[in-house]
């Protein structure tokens, strides 16, 4: 475990150096957050029907989604893809570490370091000026924090699968184009999942994407009661285990077909 912790730490520190990108990303996410809030405010003003979430909860939900946007597994590890294409992956095979968990550790750092740089200023600015609320209560805050750990683990597992899939592709552009749309739509990043039609709610709850933000943010606001936390954990860690096993199987298959030119 010491080797994997060192790998996460080193990769994490390297990613923290991209401060200019984090500032630009923060500004972009703040802008889009305001636009989405204006859209939902118009929606609430134009409707007299009972809604599945209160307006103030939706505003907080949106800001949480913007704060933790880069945790979502919307892209593979580009540096890993370059290693696969260049043959540098052969050096990874020489390390005294399990290849899959080597890459999984990289994915954890990839998903957390940029999020930290953007989430902290987002909480400060949105909390002071744009109606981001505190957690419903102390217990809801703890449930949110615990479920966010599971979100990172699940996101890293999906990211690893996306990265490993580049063993079978030339550039990975297809995955990079498809993943953001699917993940954003079904994780609630575009429209909170409770607003989807009732006919889709069961499917949305079964798919892994609801554990990539929706349940965490609803625990935070109190829209999802803390009593649901055991089911939330079961869903998160069940899918995490599935994607870890899938990733390990893909690595085992991919290593057998890797051809390194010139060495």
N, C-alpha and C positions, 0 to 999 in steps of 0.2 A: 504493500500500500504506500510505502514511503516514496517509491519511484513515481507513482501516479500523482501523489500530492505535489511532488516537486514539479512534475510536468504541468499540472494545472496552475501552480503558482507562477512558473516561468512564463507560460503563455498568457496568463492573466495580466502580469506586469507589462508584457510586450503590447498587449491590446490597449492598456491604459494610456499609452503614448499618443493615441490618435485623438487628441483633445480638440483640434480644429474640426474634425469630422463630427465629433460629439456636439460641439456648439452649433454647427450647421444643422445637424439632425434635430437638436432640441428646438431650434427656431422653426423648422419645418413641421415638426409634430405639434408645436404650440399653435401654429397657424391652422393646420387641419383640424385640430381639436376644437378650435373656436368655430370653424365652419360647420362641423358636425353638430355642435351644440345649438347653433342657430337653426339648423334643419330640424332638430328634434323639438326645439322651442316652438317653431311654427307648427309642427305636427300636434303638439299638445294643445296649442291655442285653437287649432281648427277642429278638434275632436272633443265631443262631450261624453264619449264612451269610457267605461272603466278600462284602464290599461294595466298590463301585468307588472309594470314598474312605475314608481312615482317619478316625477320629473327630476327632482333633486338627486334621486338615486341614479338616474340615467346620466346626469351630468357627471357625477362622481365616477360612474362606470366608464364613461368616455375618457376622462382624464387618467384613470388607472391604465386603460388600454394604451393611451399615448405614452405614458411613463414607461411601461414595460413592453413596448412594441418590439424592440429588438431581441427580446427573449424568444419570440415566436420562431419556429424552425422554417423560416421563409427562404433560406438559401443554404447551400452546402458550404463546406470549408474550401474556399478557393485555393488556398495554399496546398491543401492535401490533394486537390485535383491536379494541381501543377506537378506535385511529386509523382502522382500516378502516371501522368503523361510523359514526364521526363525520365522516368526510371528511378528517381530518387527514393521511391518506396522500397527499393532493395536495401537501403540503409536502415529503414524502419524494421525490416525483417531480422536484422542483426542485433537489435536491441534486446536486452534480457527482460522484455516486458511482453505481455499478451498484446498482439497487434490490435485487436478490437478495442480493448480498454485503453490502449494508448490513444487511439483516435477518439474514443468516447470522452476521455479526459480533456482533449483539445476542444471538443464540442462544448463541454461545460464552461470552459473559459471563454469561448467564442460567444456564448449566449449570455454570460453574466457581466463581463467587464464593460462592454459598450452600454449595457442597461444601467449599470451603476452611474456612469458618467452623465446619462440623460435623466434618470429617474429622480435623482436628488434635486436638481434645479426645477424639474417639473412639479414636484411636490411643493416646493417653496413658492413658486410663481402662481400655480393654479390654486394652492391653498390660500394665499393672501389676496388674490385678485379675481379669481374665476370660479369660485363656489365649489372647489374640491372639499368635501366634508371629511371629518375624521371618521374612523371606524364606528360602526353602530354602538359598540361597547367594547370593553377590554377583552372579553372572551372572543368576540367576533374578530378583533385585531389579532389575537393569538392564532385563531383558526385560519385567518388569511395568511399570516406569516408561515405557518406550517404547510399550508397547501401550496404556497409559492415555491417552497423547496421541491415539492413533487412536480410542480410545473417545469422547473429547470431540469430536473432529471428526465422527464418525459420529452421535453423539447430537445435535449441533448441526444437522446436515443433516436428521435426522428431525424435530427440533423446528421447523425452518424450514418443512418441508412441512406440519406440523400447523397452524402459524400462517397460512401462505398459504391453506390450505383454508378459512379463515374468510371469504375473499372470496366463497364460495358458500353460507355459512350465516348464520343470523340471530344466534345467540349463541355457537356453538361448544361448547355443553354436551354434545352427543352425542360429539364427539371427546374431550373432557375425561373423560367417563365411560368410554369404551371403551379409550383408550390405556393407562391405568395397569394394567388387568387383563392386556392382551395383553403389554405390555412386561415386567411383573413376572414373569409365568408363564414366558415363553420366554427370558428373560435369565438365569434361575437364581436370581432374587431370592427366590422362594418355596421352591422345591426345587432344589438343585444339579442341573444338567442330566445329569451321569453317572448319577443315580438314576432317570431316566426309562426306560421300557421300551426294549429294544434295537431294536424295530421303529420307534421314533421317532427314534433317534439320527442317522440320515442326514439326515432332514428338519430336525432341530434344528441340525445343523452347517451346513446350507445357508442357513437363514434368517438375517437380519442380527442377530437379537437375541442370539445367543450371543457376539457381539463387544461386547456392552454389559455386560460384567462377568464372565461365566462364564470365558472363556479367560484374561482378565487375572488373575483370582483363582487359577485353577488353575496358571498360570505362577508365581505368587507362592509357592504351597505346594509346587510341584514335582510335582503330580499330572499336569500337562501338561509334557512335557520341552521344554527350550529349543530343541531341534532342530526343533520344530514352528513356531518363530517366523516363518520366511518364509511359511508357509501362513496363519498368523494375520494377518500384514500384508496378504497378498493378499486375504483375506476382508474385512478391515476397510476397506481403501481401495477395493476394488472396489465394496462397497455404499455407501461414502461418495460415490464418484463417481456412482453410480446416483441417489442421493437428491439430490445437487446438480443434476444434469441435469434430474431430475424437477421440482425446485423452480424452476429457471430457466424451464422450459416452463410451469409453472403461473403464474408471475409474468407471463410474456409474454401468456398467455391472459387472466389476471385483469385486467391493466391495460386491456385493450381493452374490458372490460365495466364498468369502474368508473364510477359516476355520482355526482358530488359535488353535493349540493343547496345552492343559495344562493350559488353563486360562479361 
